[in-house]
Amino acid sequence: MFVKRIVDIDFAVIAMGLVCAAMLAGCGGFTEDTNTANRESAGNSELGTLVAKKYAEARTTQTGFVAVDEKSDSLTLVLETFGGCLKQDGHYVWNPDYYHADSIAFGYRFSGDSLYLSQLYESGTTREYDTFIYYGGENGKLDGVWQLFPCLYVDDQYGCVNDGYEKFMKIDGDKVEFRAGDLPGFNYMESVFINDLFDYLEYQLSIMITGIFYNANLDKEKEEYGITVTSQTDSAMTFTYDNHTFEVELKHVSYHDSVSVVVTSGSIQCIASYREFNDMTPELCNDGNSKYMRGDDEGALRVERDNEIEFETCIDSILGREHRL
């Protein structure tokens, strides 16, 4: 639950409800914590400067506008889409006249230099009151650069995640911009991707390449599958399994953008790759990208290209077995 809501604060994901993959991806990194002292003392002028610097280096993920009602301490975030990749007679067609707007309302309050955004979240049978925490701005002033704290309240429960990204929001008058960056020092070798790799070696379960961004505890899998890690850094690992030695090396990683991981065993080299295009364009809107489209029956919102099947098949070849669909 907490992982889903933390990931959802990326505004388009909240508005469009595209949370399933995010829910599954981050579960390994969830922790409960009722000690809020660090959160309450998070802000000072130096921290605000640091947040602004990290925001400047991060990648834009969404833009929109914000309507503020100071009398009721509420704000509404609005994301507009101009032009869309729609399905017509089974084909993807770019419609330059397409327009869509999603909005979501929050109550807001300040505590120190932290900004609390609260909403009533309803989906299916779920009905909960969520409070997200941003820090790094000025008390009493919405305008500024804010960083999303990796913990939130769901009703009266407080929970956190420990995943490999940082998210930011900048409010400037009636404009709002969301950005995301990679968390410095994150241990990618203790991630859902590595957990999936271990599970695949043992059971041929699927491997989610984007799991590289989400923290996971691997102790159980190592013990149950007889995996021995002989060396490890934040971006590389060597381990043995079933009389095979595997070397894992993270070549490139960029949250909300791209991933490249190389797994080598003997003379066989397997490359896992992922590329995300969040902004749908006329060039991307074509049937050639149909298997990479992400959206609904009406059209596509973005393109996500990966080679998970090819990567899994390559891993199978190391163990001398057939790929199982």
KEKEMAR-890204 format. One record per residue: residue number from 1; residue in one letter; x, y, z of N, C-alpha, C, O in turn. Coordinates in steps of 0.2 Angstrom, whole numbers, always signed. Layout:
# residues N
seq/type/neast/nnorth/nup/caeast/canorth/caup/ceast/cnorth/cup/oeast/onorth/oup
NUM/A/X/Y/Z/X/Y/Z/X/Y/Z/X/Y/Z
...
//
This chain:
# residues 325
seq/type/neast/nnorth/nup/caeast/canorth/caup/ceast/cnorth/cup/oeast/onorth/oup
1/M/+4/-6/+0/+0/+0/+0/+4/+6/+0/+3/+11/-4
2/F/+9/+7/+5/+13/+13/+5/+17/+14/-1/+18/+19/-4
3/V/+20/+8/-4/+24/+9/-10/+20/+11/-16/+22/+16/-19
4/K/+14/+9/-16/+10/+11/-22/+9/+19/-21/+9/+22/-26
5/R/+7/+21/-15/+6/+28/-15/+12/+33/-15/+11/+38/-18
6/I/+18/+30/-13/+24/+34/-14/+25/+35/-22/+27/+41/-24
7/V/+25/+30/-25/+26/+30/-32/+20/+34/-36/+22/+38/-41
8/D/+14/+34/-33/+9/+37/-37/+9/+45/-36/+6/+48/-40
9/I/+13/+48/-32/+14/+55/-32/+16/+58/-38/+15/+64/-39
10/D/+20/+54/-42/+21/+57/-49/+14/+58/-52/+11/+53/-53
11/F/+13/+64/-53/+6/+66/-54/+2/+62/-59/-4/+61/-58
12/A/+5/+61/-65/+1/+58/-70/-1/+51/-68/-6/+48/-70
13/V/+3/+48/-64/+2/+41/-62/-4/+41/-57/-8/+37/-57
14/I/-5/+46/-53/-11/+47/-49/-17/+48/-53/-22/+44/-52
15/A/-16/+52/-57/-22/+54/-61/-25/+49/-66/-31/+48/-66
16/M/-20/+45/-68/-23/+40/-73/-23/+33/-70/-25/+28/-74
17/G/-21/+32/-64/-22/+26/-61/-17/+20/-63/-18/+14/-62
18/L/-11/+22/-66/-7/+17/-69/-2/+15/-63/+4/+17/-64
19/V/-4/+11/-59/+0/+10/-53/+2/+2/-52/+6/+1/-47
20/C/-1/-2/-56/+0/-9/-55/+8/-11/-55/+10/-15/-50
21/A/+11/-9/-60/+18/-11/-60/+22/-8/-54/+27/-12/-51
22/A/+21/-2/-52/+24/+1/-47/+23/-2/-40/+27/-3/-36
23/M/+16/-5/-39/+15/-8/-33/+19/-14/-32/+22/-16/-27
24/L/+20/-18/-38/+24/-25/-37/+31/-23/-37/+35/-27/-33
25/A/+33/-18/-40/+40/-17/-40/+44/-15/-34/+49/-17/-32
26/G/+40/-11/-29/+43/-8/-24/+42/-12/-17/+44/-10/-12
27/C/+38/-17/-17/+36/-20/-11/+42/-22/-6/+42/-22/+0
28/G/+48/-24/-9/+53/-27/-5/+56/-21/-1/+60/-22/+4
29/G/+55/-15/-3/+58/-9/+0/+54/-6/+5/+56/-1/+8
30/F/+48/-8/+7/+44/-5/+12/+46/-7/+19/+47/-12/+21
31/T/+46/-1/+23/+47/-2/+30/+42/+2/+34/+40/+7/+32
32/E/+40/-1/+40/+36/+3/+44/+40/+7/+49/+46/+5/+51
33/D/+38/+13/+51/+42/+17/+55/+38/+23/+58/+35/+27/+55
34/T/+37/+22/+65/+33/+27/+68/+37/+33/+71/+34/+37/+74
35/N/+44/+33/+70/+48/+38/+73/+48/+43/+67/+52/+43/+62
36/T/+45/+49/+69/+45/+55/+64/+50/+60/+65/+49/+65/+62
37/A/+54/+59/+70/+59/+65/+72/+63/+67/+66/+63/+73/+65
38/N/+65/+63/+62/+70/+65/+56/+65/+69/+51/+68/+74/+48
39/R/+59/+67/+50/+55/+70/+46/+53/+77/+48/+54/+82/+44
40/E/+52/+78/+55/+50/+84/+57/+56/+89/+57/+55/+95/+57
41/S/+62/+87/+57/+68/+91/+58/+72/+92/+51/+77/+93/+51
42/A/+68/+90/+46/+71/+89/+39/+74/+95/+36/+79/+95/+33
43/G/+71/+101/+38/+72/+107/+34/+77/+112/+37/+76/+113/+43
44/N/+81/+115/+33/+84/+121/+35/+87/+124/+28/+86/+122/+23
45/S/+90/+130/+29/+92/+134/+23/+97/+130/+18/+96/+130/+12
46/E/+101/+126/+22/+106/+123/+18/+103/+117/+14/+104/+115/+8
47/L/+98/+114/+17/+94/+108/+14/+90/+111/+8/+90/+108/+3
48/G/+87/+117/+9/+83/+120/+3/+88/+121/-3/+86/+120/-8
49/T/+94/+123/-1/+99/+125/-7/+100/+118/-10/+101/+118/-16
50/L/+101/+113/-6/+103/+106/-9/+97/+103/-13/+98/+101/-19
51/V/+91/+104/-11/+85/+102/-14/+85/+105/-21/+83/+102/-26
52/A/+86/+112/-21/+86/+116/-27/+91/+114/-32/+90/+113/-38
53/K/+97/+112/-30/+102/+109/-34/+101/+103/-37/+102/+102/-43
54/K/+98/+98/-33/+96/+92/-36/+90/+92/-41/+90/+88/-46
55/Y/+86/+97/-39/+80/+98/-44/+83/+100/-51/+80/+98/-56
56/A/+88/+104/-51/+90/+107/-57/+94/+102/-61/+94/+102/-67
57/E/+96/+96/-58/+100/+91/-61/+95/+85/-63/+97/+81/-67
58/A/+89/+85/-61/+84/+80/-62/+81/+81/-69/+81/+86/-72
59/R/+77/+75/-71/+74/+75/-77/+66/+77/-76/+63/+74/-71
60/T/+64/+81/-81/+57/+83/-80/+52/+77/-82/+54/+73/-87
61/T/+47/+75/-78/+43/+70/-79/+36/+72/-81/+32/+68/-85
62/Q/+33/+77/-78/+27/+80/-80/+27/+87/-79/+30/+90/-75
63/T/+22/+91/-82/+21/+98/-81/+14/+99/-81/+10/+95/-84
64/G/+11/+104/-78/+4/+106/-78/+3/+113/-75/+8/+117/-74
65/F/-3/+114/-72/-4/+120/-68/-7/+119/-62/-10/+113/-61
66/V/-7/+123/-57/-10/+122/-51/-15/+128/-49/-13/+134/-51
67/A/-20/+127/-46/-25/+132/-44/-26/+131/-36/-27/+126/-34
68/V/-24/+137/-33/-24/+137/-26/-30/+141/-23/-31/+146/-25
69/D/-33/+138/-18/-38/+141/-14/-35/+142/-7/-36/+138/-3
70/E/-33/+148/-6/-30/+149/+1/-35/+149/+7/-33/+148/+12
71/K/-41/+151/+5/-46/+152/+10/-47/+145/+13/-49/+144/+19
72/S/-47/+140/+9/-49/+133/+11/-42/+129/+12/-43/+123/+13
73/D/-37/+132/+11/-30/+128/+11/-30/+122/+7/-29/+116/+9
74/S/-32/+123/+1/-33/+118/-4/-29/+120/-11/-29/+126/-12
75/L/-27/+115/-15/-25/+116/-21/-27/+110/-26/-28/+105/-24
76/T/-27/+112/-32/-29/+107/-37/-23/+107/-43/-22/+112/-46
77/L/-21/+101/-44/-15/+100/-49/-19/+98/-55/-23/+93/-55
78/V/-17/+101/-61/-20/+99/-67/-15/+97/-72/-10/+101/-73
79/L/-16/+92/-75/-11/+89/-81/-15/+89/-87/-20/+86/-88
80/E/-12/+93/-92/-16/+94/-99/-12/+90/-104/-6/+90/-104
81/T/-15/+87/-108/-12/+83/-114/-15/+86/-120/-21/+86/-122
82/F/-10/+88/-125/-12/+91/-131/-9/+86/-137/-3/+86/-137
83/G/-14/+84/-140/-12/+79/-145/-12/+72/-142/-9/+71/-136
84/G/-14/+67/-146/-14/+60/-143/-13/+54/-148/-15/+55/-154
85/C/-11/+49/-145/-10/+43/-149/-16/+38/-148/-16/+35/-143
86/L/-21/+38/-153/-27/+35/-152/-27/+29/-156/-24/+28/-161
87/K/-32/+24/-154/-33/+18/-157/-39/+19/-162/-44/+21/-160
88/Q/-38/+18/-168/-44/+18/-173/-43/+12/-178/-39/+11/-181
89/D/-49/+8/-177/-49/+2/-182/-43/-2/-181/-41/-5/-185
90/G/-41/-3/-174/-35/-7/-173/-28/-5/-174/-24/-8/-174
91/H/-28/+2/-176/-22/+5/-178/-20/+11/-173/-25/+14/-171
92/Y/-14/+12/-172/-12/+18/-168/-12/+24/-173/-8/+24/-178
93/V/-15/+29/-172/-15/+35/-176/-15/+42/-172/-18/+42/-166
94/W/-10/+46/-174/-9/+52/-170/-15/+57/-172/-16/+59/-178
95/N/-18/+60/-167/-23/+65/-167/-21/+72/-164/-20/+72/-158
96/P/-19/+76/-168/-16/+83/-166/-21/+87/-162/-19/+91/-158
97/D/-28/+85/-163/-33/+89/-160/-35/+86/-153/-40/+89/-150
98/Y/-33/+81/-151/-35/+77/-145/-33/+82/-139/-27/+85/-139
99/Y/-37/+82/-134/-36/+86/-128/-39/+82/-122/-44/+80/-123
100/H/-35/+82/-117/-37/+79/-111/-34/+82/-105/-28/+84/-105
101/A/-38/+83/-100/-35/+86/-93/-37/+81/-88/-43/+79/-87
102/D/-32/+80/-83/-33/+76/-77/-32/+81/-71/-27/+85/-72
103/S/-36/+80/-66/-35/+85/-60/-36/+81/-54/-39/+76/-54
104/I/-32/+83/-49/-33/+80/-42/-32/+86/-37/-28/+90/-37
105/A/-36/+85/-32/-36/+91/-27/-33/+88/-20/-34/+82/-18
106/F/-30/+93/-17/-26/+91/-11/-28/+97/-6/-29/+102/-7
107/G/-28/+95/+1/-28/+100/+6/-21/+100/+8/-17/+96/+7
108/Y/-18/+106/+10/-11/+107/+11/-10/+111/+18/-15/+115/+20
109/R/-5/+110/+21/-3/+113/+27/+5/+113/+27/+8/+109/+24
110/F/+8/+118/+31/+15/+118/+32/+17/+116/+39/+13/+117/+44
111/S/+23/+113/+40/+26/+112/+47/+33/+113/+46/+37/+109/+42
112/G/+36/+118/+49/+43/+120/+47/+44/+121/+40/+40/+125/+37
113/D/+48/+118/+37/+49/+119/+30/+46/+113/+26/+48/+112/+20
114/S/+42/+109/+29/+39/+104/+26/+32/+106/+23/+28/+109/+27
115/L/+30/+103/+18/+23/+104/+15/+20/+97/+15/+22/+92/+12
116/Y/+14/+97/+18/+10/+91/+18/+4/+92/+13/+0/+96/+14
117/L/+3/+87/+9/-2/+87/+4/-7/+81/+6/-4/+75/+6
118/S/-13/+82/+7/-17/+76/+9/-23/+76/+4/-26/+81/+1
119/Q/-25/+69/+3/-31/+68/-2/-35/+62/+1/-32/+58/+4
120/L/-41/+62/-1/-45/+56/+0/-44/+52/-6/-46/+54/-12
121/Y/-41/+46/-6/-40/+41/-12/-45/+36/-12/-46/+32/-7
122/E/-48/+35/-17/-53/+30/-18/-52/+26/-25/-52/+29/-30
123/S/-52/+19/-24/-51/+15/-30/-54/+8/-29/-51/+5/-24
124/G/-59/+6/-33/-62/+0/-31/-65/+0/-24/-69/+4/-22
125/T/-62/-5/-20/-65/-6/-13/-60/-2/-8/-61/-2/-2
126/T/-55/+1/-11/-50/+5/-7/-53/+12/-6/-54/+16/-10
127/R/-53/+14/+1/-54/+21/+2/-50/+23/+8/-51/+20/+14
128/E/-45/+28/+7/-40/+29/+12/-39/+37/+11/-39/+40/+6
129/Y/-36/+39/+17/-34/+46/+17/-26/+46/+17/-23/+44/+22
130/D/-23/+49/+12/-16/+49/+11/-13/+56/+12/-16/+61/+10
131/T/-8/+56/+15/-4/+62/+16/+3/+61/+14/+7/+57/+17
132/F/+5/+65/+9/+12/+65/+6/+16/+71/+9/+13/+76/+11
133/I/+22/+70/+10/+27/+75/+13/+32/+78/+8/+36/+74/+6
134/Y/+32/+84/+7/+38/+87/+4/+42/+92/+8/+39/+94/+13
135/Y/+48/+92/+7/+52/+97/+11/+57/+101/+7/+58/+99/+1
136/G/+60/+106/+9/+65/+110/+6/+63/+117/+4/+67/+121/+2
137/G/+56/+118/+5/+54/+125/+3/+53/+129/+9/+57/+128/+14
138/E/+49/+135/+9/+48/+139/+14/+41/+139/+17/+36/+137/+14
139/N/+41/+139/+24/+35/+139/+28/+30/+144/+25/+32/+150/+25
140/G/+24/+142/+24/+19/+147/+22/+19/+149/+15/+15/+153/+13
141/K/+24/+146/+11/+25/+148/+4/+24/+142/-1/+29/+138/+0
142/L/+19/+142/-5/+19/+136/-9/+24/+136/-15/+27/+131/-17
143/D/+25/+142/-17/+30/+143/-23/+37/+141/-20/+39/+143/-15
144/G/+40/+137/-25/+47/+135/-23/+48/+128/-25/+44/+125/-29
145/V/+54/+125/-24/+56/+118/-26/+55/+114/-19/+58/+115/-14
146/W/+52/+108/-20/+50/+104/-15/+53/+97/-17/+52/+95/-23
147/Q/+55/+93/-12/+57/+86/-13/+52/+81/-9/+51/+83/-4
148/L/+50/+76/-13/+46/+71/-10/+49/+67/-5/+54/+64/-6
149/F/+47/+67/+2/+50/+63/+7/+48/+56/+6/+42/+54/+4
150/P/+52/+51/+7/+50/+44/+5/+46/+40/+10/+46/+34/+10
151/C/+42/+44/+14/+37/+41/+18/+31/+45/+18/+31/+51/+15
152/L/+25/+42/+20/+19/+45/+20/+14/+42/+25/+16/+37/+28
153/Y/+9/+45/+26/+3/+43/+30/-2/+40/+26/-4/+43/+21
154/V/-5/+34/+28/-11/+31/+25/-15/+30/+31/-14/+26/+35
155/D/-21/+35/+31/-25/+35/+37/-20/+37/+43/-17/+42/+42
156/D/-20/+33/+48/-16/+35/+53/-9/+31/+54/-6/+31/+59
157/Q/-8/+27/+48/-1/+23/+48/+4/+27/+44/+3/+31/+39
158/Y/+10/+26/+47/+16/+30/+44/+21/+24/+41/+23/+20/+45
159/G/+23/+25/+34/+27/+20/+31/+32/+23/+26/+31/+29/+24
160/C/+37/+19/+25/+42/+22/+21/+45/+17/+16/+43/+11/+17
161/V/+48/+19/+10/+51/+15/+6/+58/+17/+5/+60/+22/+7
162/N/+63/+12/+2/+70/+14/+2/+72/+12/-5/+77/+8/-6
163/D/+69/+16/-10/+70/+14/-17/+75/+19/-20/+77/+24/-17
164/G/+77/+18/-27/+83/+21/-30/+81/+27/-34/+84/+29/-39
165/Y/+76/+31/-31/+75/+37/-35/+73/+43/-30/+71/+42/-24
166/E/+73/+49/-33/+71/+55/-29/+66/+59/-33/+67/+59/-39
167/K/+61/+62/-30/+56/+65/-34/+55/+72/-31/+56/+74/-25
168/F/+54/+77/-36/+53/+84/-34/+47/+87/-38/+45/+85/-43
169/M/+45/+93/-35/+40/+97/-37/+42/+104/-37/+44/+106/-31
170/K/+41/+108/-42/+42/+115/-42/+35/+119/-43/+32/+117/-49
171/I/+33/+123/-39/+27/+127/-40/+29/+134/-41/+33/+137/-37
172/D/+27/+137/-47/+29/+144/-48/+23/+147/-51/+21/+147/-57
173/G/+19/+151/-46/+13/+154/-48/+8/+149/-49/+6/+145/-45
174/D/+5/+149/-55/+0/+144/-57/+3/+138/-61/-1/+134/-64
175/K/+10/+137/-61/+13/+132/-65/+16/+127/-60/+18/+129/-55
176/V/+16/+121/-62/+19/+115/-58/+23/+111/-63/+21/+109/-68
177/E/+29/+109/-60/+33/+104/-64/+36/+99/-59/+38/+100/-54
178/F/+35/+92/-62/+38/+87/-58/+44/+84/-61/+45/+84/-67
179/R/+49/+82/-57/+55/+80/-59/+57/+74/-55/+55/+73/-50
180/A/+62/+70/-58/+64/+64/-55/+72/+63/-56/+74/+64/-61
181/G/+75/+60/-51/+82/+59/-52/+84/+52/-48/+80/+49/-45
182/D/+90/+50/-49/+93/+44/-46/+95/+45/-39/+99/+51/-38
183/L/+94/+41/-35/+96/+42/-28/+104/+40/-27/+106/+34/-29
184/P/+108/+45/-25/+115/+43/-24/+116/+38/-19/+113/+38/-14
185/G/+121/+33/-21/+123/+28/-16/+118/+22/-16/+119/+18/-12
186/F/+113/+22/-20/+108/+17/-20/+111/+10/-22/+115/+10/-27
187/N/+110/+5/-18/+113/-2/-20/+109/-6/-25/+104/-9/-23
188/Y/+110/-5/-31/+106/-8/-36/+107/-16/-36/+103/-20/-39
189/M/+112/-18/-33/+113/-26/-32/+109/-29/-26/+109/-35/-25
190/E/+105/-24/-23/+100/-27/-18/+93/-24/-20/+90/-20/-17
191/S/+91/-26/-26/+85/-23/-29/+81/-29/-31/+82/-35/-31
192/V/+75/-27/-33/+70/-32/-36/+72/-35/-42/+71/-41/-43
193/F/+76/-32/-46/+79/-35/-52/+83/-41/-51/+83/-46/-54
194/I/+88/-40/-46/+92/-45/-44/+88/-51/-40/+89/-57/-41
195/N/+83/-49/-36/+78/-54/-34/+75/-58/-39/+74/-64/-39
196/D/+72/-55/-44/+69/-58/-50/+74/-63/-54/+72/-68/-56
197/L/+80/-60/-54/+86/-65/-57/+87/-71/-53/+87/-76/-56
198/F/+87/-70/-47/+88/-76/-43/+82/-81/-43/+83/-87/-44
199/D/+76/-78/-43/+70/-82/-44/+70/-86/-51/+67/-91/-51
200/Y/+72/-82/-56/+72/-85/-63/+77/-91/-63/+75/-96/-66
201/L/+82/-90/-60/+87/-96/-60/+84/-102/-57/+85/-108/-60
202/E/+80/-101/-52/+78/-107/-48/+71/-109/-51/+70/-115/-52
203/Y/+67/-105/-53/+60/-107/-55/+58/-104/-62/+52/-106/-64
204/Q/+62/-101/-65/+60/-98/-72/+54/-93/-71/+50/-93/-76
205/L/+54/-89/-66/+49/-84/-65/+51/-78/-70/+57/-78/-72
206/S/+47/-73/-71/+48/-68/-75/+53/-63/-72/+53/-62/-66
207/I/+57/-59/-76/+62/-54/-74/+59/-47/-76/+58/-46/-82
208/M/+58/-43/-71/+56/-36/-73/+62/-32/-72/+65/-30/-67
209/I/+64/-29/-78/+71/-25/-78/+70/-19/-74/+75/-17/-71
210/T/+64/-16/-74/+64/-9/-70/+64/-11/-63/+64/-6/-59
211/G/+64/-17/-61/+65/-18/-54/+71/-16/-51/+72/-16/-45
212/I/+76/-14/-55/+82/-12/-53/+82/-6/-49/+86/-4/-45
213/F/+76/-2/-49/+75/+4/-46/+72/+3/-39/+72/+8/-35
214/Y/+71/-3/-37/+67/-4/-31/+71/-9/-26/+73/-14/-28
215/N/+71/-7/-20/+75/-11/-15/+72/-17/-13/+66/-18/-13
216/A/+76/-22/-12/+74/-29/-10/+79/-32/-5/+85/-31/-6
217/N/+76/-36/-1/+80/-40/+4/+81/-47/+1/+76/-51/-1
218/L/+87/-49/-1/+89/-55/-4/+91/-61/+0/+92/-67/-3
219/D/+91/-60/+6/+94/-65/+11/+90/-72/+10/+93/-77/+10
220/K/+84/-72/+10/+80/-78/+9/+81/-82/+3/+82/-88/+3
221/E/+82/-78/-3/+83/-82/-9/+90/-84/-9/+91/-90/-12
222/K/+95/-81/-7/+102/-83/-7/+102/-90/-3/+105/-95/-5
223/E/+99/-90/+3/+99/-96/+7/+95/-102/+4/+98/-108/+3
224/E/+89/-101/+1/+85/-106/-1/+88/-109/-8/+87/-115/-9
225/Y/+91/-105/-12/+93/-107/-19/+100/-109/-19/+103/-111/-24
226/G/+104/-108/-13/+111/-110/-13/+115/-105/-17/+120/-107/-20
227/I/+113/-99/-17/+117/-94/-20/+123/-91/-15/+121/-89/-10
228/T/+129/-91/-18/+134/-88/-14/+137/-82/-17/+139/-82/-23
229/V/+137/-76/-14/+139/-70/-17/+147/-69/-15/+148/-69/-9
230/T/+151/-69/-20/+158/-69/-18/+161/-62/-19/+166/-60/-16
231/S/+158/-57/-22/+160/-50/-22/+154/-46/-24/+150/-48/-28
232/Q/+154/-40/-21/+148/-35/-23/+150/-28/-21/+153/-26/-16
233/T/+147/-24/-26/+147/-16/-25/+140/-14/-26/+136/-18/-27
234/D/+139/-8/-26/+132/-5/-27/+130/-6/-34/+124/-6/-36
235/S/+135/-8/-39/+133/-8/-46/+136/-15/-49/+135/-15/-55
236/A/+139/-19/-46/+141/-25/-48/+141/-31/-43/+142/-29/-37
237/M/+141/-37/-46/+141/-43/-41/+143/-49/-45/+142/-50/-51
238/T/+147/-53/-41/+148/-60/-43/+146/-65/-39/+146/-64/-32
239/F/+142/-70/-41/+139/-75/-37/+139/-82/-41/+140/-82/-47
240/T/+139/-87/-37/+138/-94/-39/+131/-97/-38/+128/-96/-33
241/Y/+129/-101/-43/+123/-104/-43/+123/-111/-47/+125/-110/-53
242/D/+122/-116/-44/+122/-123/-48/+128/-124/-52/+128/-126/-58
243/N/+134/-123/-49/+140/-124/-52/+142/-119/-58/+146/-120/-62
244/H/+138/-114/-58/+140/-108/-63/+141/-102/-59/+139/-100/-54
245/T/+146/-98/-62/+148/-92/-59/+145/-86/-63/+146/-86/-70
246/F/+141/-82/-60/+138/-76/-64/+141/-70/-62/+143/-68/-56
247/E/+142/-65/-67/+145/-58/-65/+139/-54/-68/+137/-54/-74
248/V/+137/-49/-63/+132/-44/-65/+135/-37/-65/+138/-36/-60
249/E/+134/-33/-70/+137/-27/-70/+132/-22/-73/+129/-23/-78
250/L/+130/-17/-69/+126/-12/-71/+129/-7/-75/+134/-3/-73
251/K/+128/-6/-82/+131/-2/-86/+128/+5/-86/+132/+10/-87
252/H/+122/+6/-86/+118/+12/-86/+112/+12/-82/+108/+7/-83
253/V/+110/+17/-79/+104/+17/-76/+101/+24/-75/+105/+29/-73
254/S/+95/+26/-77/+92/+32/-76/+85/+32/-75/+81/+29/-79
255/Y/+82/+33/-69/+75/+32/-67/+71/+36/-72/+72/+42/-74
256/H/+65/+33/-74/+60/+35/-78/+63/+36/-85/+61/+40/-89
257/D/+69/+33/-87/+72/+34/-93/+75/+27/-96/+72/+25/-101
258/S/+80/+24/-93/+84/+19/-97/+88/+15/-92/+90/+17/-86
259/V/+89/+8/-94/+93/+4/-90/+97/-1/-94/+94/-3/-100
260/S/+103/-3/-92/+107/-8/-96/+111/-12/-91/+115/-9/-87
261/V/+110/-18/-91/+113/-23/-86/+116/-28/-90/+112/-31/-94
262/V/+122/-30/-89/+125/-36/-92/+126/-41/-87/+129/-40/-82
263/V/+124/-48/-89/+125/-54/-85/+130/-58/-89/+128/-60/-94
264/T/+135/-60/-86/+140/-64/-90/+142/-71/-86/+142/-71/-80
265/S/+142/-76/-89/+144/-83/-86/+148/-87/-92/+145/-88/-97
266/G/+154/-88/-90/+158/-91/-95/+159/-87/-101/+160/-81/-101
267/S/+157/-90/-107/+157/-86/-114/+151/-83/-116/+150/-80/-121
268/I/+146/-84/-111/+139/-81/-113/+138/-75/-110/+139/-74/-104
269/Q/+136/-70/-113/+134/-63/-111/+127/-61/-112/+125/-61/-118
270/C/+123/-60/-107/+116/-58/-108/+115/-50/-106/+118/-48/-101
271/I/+112/-47/-110/+111/-40/-109/+103/-38/-108/+99/-40/-112
272/A/+102/-35/-102/+95/-33/-101/+95/-25/-102/+99/-22/-99
273/S/+90/-23/-106/+89/-16/-108/+82/-14/-108/+78/-18/-109
274/Y/+81/-8/-106/+75/-5/-105/+75/+3/-107/+80/+6/-106
275/R/+70/+5/-111/+70/+12/-113/+63/+15/-112/+58/+11/-115
276/E/+62/+20/-109/+55/+23/-108/+55/+30/-111/+59/+34/-111
277/F/+49/+31/-115/+48/+37/-118/+41/+39/-115/+36/+37/-117
278/N/+41/+44/-111/+35/+47/-107/+31/+51/-111/+25/+52/-110
279/D/+34/+55/-116/+31/+60/-120/+29/+57/-127/+33/+55/-131
280/M/+23/+55/-128/+20/+52/-134/+21/+57/-139/+19/+63/-138
281/T/+24/+55/-145/+25/+60/-151/+22/+57/-157/+21/+51/-157
282/P/+21/+61/-162/+18/+58/-169/+23/+53/-171/+21/+48/-174
283/E/+30/+53/-170/+35/+49/-172/+34/+42/-169/+35/+37/-172
284/L/+32/+42/-163/+32/+36/-159/+25/+32/-160/+24/+26/-159
285/C/+20/+36/-162/+13/+34/-163/+13/+30/-169/+10/+33/-174
286/N/+14/+23/-169/+14/+19/-175/+13/+12/-173/+15/+10/-168
287/D/+11/+8/-178/+9/+1/-176/+16/-3/-175/+16/-8/-172
288/G/+21/+0/-177/+28/-4/-176/+30/-4/-169/+34/-8/-167
289/N/+27/+1/-165/+28/+1/-158/+23/-2/-154/+22/-2/-148
290/S/+18/-6/-157/+12/-8/-154/+13/-12/-147/+10/-12/-142
291/K/+18/-17/-148/+20/-21/-142/+23/-17/-136/+24/-20/-131
292/Y/+25/-11/-138/+28/-7/-132/+24/-2/-130/+26/+2/-125
293/M/+18/-1/-132/+13/+4/-130/+11/+3/-123/+9/-3/-122
294/R/+10/+8/-119/+7/+7/-113/+1/+12/-112/+2/+18/-113
295/G/-5/+10/-111/-11/+14/-111/-17/+10/-109/-17/+6/-105
296/D/-22/+11/-113/-28/+7/-112/-31/+6/-119/-28/+7/-124
297/D/-38/+4/-119/-41/+2/-126/-42/+8/-130/-43/+7/-136
298/E/-41/+14/-128/-43/+20/-132/-36/+22/-135/-37/+26/-140
299/G/-30/+21/-132/-24/+24/-135/-18/+22/-130/-19/+19/-125
300/A/-13/+25/-132/-6/+24/-129/-4/+31/-126/-5/+36/-128
301/L/-1/+30/-120/+1/+36/-116/+9/+37/-116/+11/+42/-116
302/R/+12/+31/-117/+19/+31/-118/+22/+25/-121/+18/+20/-122
303/V/+28/+25/-122/+31/+19/-125/+37/+16/-120/+41/+20/-118
304/E/+37/+10/-119/+42/+6/-115/+45/+0/-119/+41/-5/-120
305/R/+51/+1/-121/+54/-4/-124/+59/-8/-120/+63/-5/-116
306/D/+58/-15/-120/+63/-19/-116/+64/-25/-119/+60/-27/-124
307/N/+69/-29/-117/+70/-36/-120/+70/-41/-115/+74/-46/-115
308/E/+65/-41/-111/+65/-46/-105/+64/-53/-108/+68/-57/-105
309/I/+61/-55/-113/+60/-61/-115/+67/-64/-118/+69/-69/-117
310/E/+70/-59/-122/+77/-61/-125/+82/-62/-119/+86/-67/-119
311/F/+82/-58/-114/+86/-58/-108/+85/-65/-105/+90/-68/-103
312/E/+79/-67/-103/+77/-73/-100/+80/-79/-104/+82/-84/-101
313/T/+79/-79/-110/+81/-84/-115/+88/-85/-115/+91/-91/-115
314/C/+92/-79/-114/+99/-80/-114/+101/-83/-107/+106/-87/-107
315/I/+98/-81/-102/+100/-84/-95/+98/-92/-95/+102/-95/-93
316/D/+93/-94/-99/+92/-101/-99/+97/-104/-103/+99/-110/-101
317/S/+100/-101/-108/+106/-104/-112/+112/-106/-107/+115/-110/-109
318/I/+113/-101/-102/+118/-103/-98/+117/-109/-94/+122/-113/-93
319/L/+111/-110/-92/+110/-116/-88/+108/-122/-93/+107/-128/-90
320/G/+108/-121/-99/+107/-127/-104/+100/-129/-104/+99/-135/-104
321/R/+95/-125/-103/+88/-127/-103/+84/-123/-108/+86/-117/-110
322/E/+78/-125/-110/+74/-121/-114/+70/-116/-111/+68/-116/-105
323/H/+69/-110/-115/+65/-105/-112/+57/-107/-111/+55/-110/-115
324/R/+54/-105/-105/+47/-107/-104/+43/-101/-104/+44/-97/-100
325/L/+38/-101/-109/+34/-95/-109/+28/-95/-104/+24/-91/-104
//
